[in-house]
């Protein structure tokens, strides 16, 4: 019974450094950049197609598809702003990764 209580395992727990956290954050923002950029592209394309169809009288001007085209165009602009925000956050994460690497390199040189 005591042997069970004293049983230890040699498990190395790696602490998450600043650099790894910033790399994960950069990957997360890159994923959202892909999602928001793709969604903005799709909504803008279909919105333009539906609006052009309405303008050329291929679909009725006061029909559901005409309003859907306007709605899709209106939705694409906030998605483009989200895409720009993701690009800014990726740039901040890259800067933070670079600074963490400099700090790590500088501190290792001081120790030796």
Buried (B, 14 or more C-beta within 10 A) or exposed (E): EEEEEEEEEEEEEEEEEBBEBBBEBBEBBBEBBEBBBEBBBEBBEBBBBBBEBBEEEEBEEEEEBBEBBBEBBEBBEEBBEBBBBBBEBBEBBBEBBEEBEEEEEEEEEEEE
